[in-house]
Amino acid sequence: MKGILGRKVGMTQLFTSEGKLIPVTIVEVKPNVVTNVLTLEKNGYIATQLSLEDKKKSQIKKPEINYFKKANTTPKRFVKEIRNMSGFGLGETLDASVFDSGDVVDVTAISKGKGFAGAIKRWNQHIGPKSHGGGGGSQPIRQTGSIGDISGNRVWKGMTMPGHLGSEQVTIQNLEVVKSDAENNLLLVKGSVPGAKGAFIVIKNAKKSIQKKEEIKLVNLKEALAKNEIFEQAKKYNLELNMEMPLKEMKATLKEAIAKEAAAAAAKEEAAQEQENSKEEGDK
């Protein structure tokens, strides 16, 4: 089992080499510090405690200073245990390279809070009839439906009632890691993940799907646009370029063609000048 802590940045979209559009969530994964290693002999279960982002000095309590000092680090804001994760030492630092492109992961976070919501928004119940007597004061169209039989003499647990919506822990399973960028501390995950922008999230190996997916080949849009521009310019010089050629090779070929044409134009101009000079000498 592997895991990492991060922050949700937002969503964007990428294009594959086949031209398909993929929605991805950008997760900022700053270096995680291992602040505790739990073992079966000592704690009764195996886990690794990860910590992320320094706390403000005004928020630090004295017991926290001594606790985090054991891992040679400062008190952190976000601390989570990853069960069945082992092989990492106390004080060790982890980054986005823990996961590779094609890995299947489960993402856990606190969902967006929606406040108090009715049964229709909260449980997707049907709106009542708006005609034939419905929609009046005695039969509002958005009221909760039946909540049980009269003979039960009570409301059974689990009835779909109005109440607080959101702000609860949600796990989305079997999401694919599209790209792991350790240099920029980023993970790109296919699809959406719970939480608002800036929310802390936990990324772990998928519990149900162990099989690694085939790596998605992405298109570099800047490079593709640059190639397209060079390809259009190459038509003026009757160059046969292939879009699969490396960008550097395409630039070099175009540069060489431009240089040749410039040299030919200069030679032509020089020949014309010499001809004009010889004509002037003949007239004299």
Secondary structure, DSSP 4 states (H G I P E B T S, - for coil): --EEEEEEEEEEEEEBTTS-EEEEEEEE-PPEEEEEEE-HHHHSS-EEEEEEEEPPGGG--HHHHHHHHTTTS--EEEEEEEET--S--TT-EE-GGGS-TT-EEEEEEEPPP-EEE-HHHHH-PPPPPSSTTTTSSSS-TTS------GGG-SPPTT----EEES-SEEEEEEEEEEEEETTTTEEEEES--SS-TT-EEEEEE-SS--SPPPPP-B--HHHHHHHHHHHHHHGGGT----TTS-HHHHHHHHHHHHHHHHHHHHHHHHHHHHHHHHHHHHH-
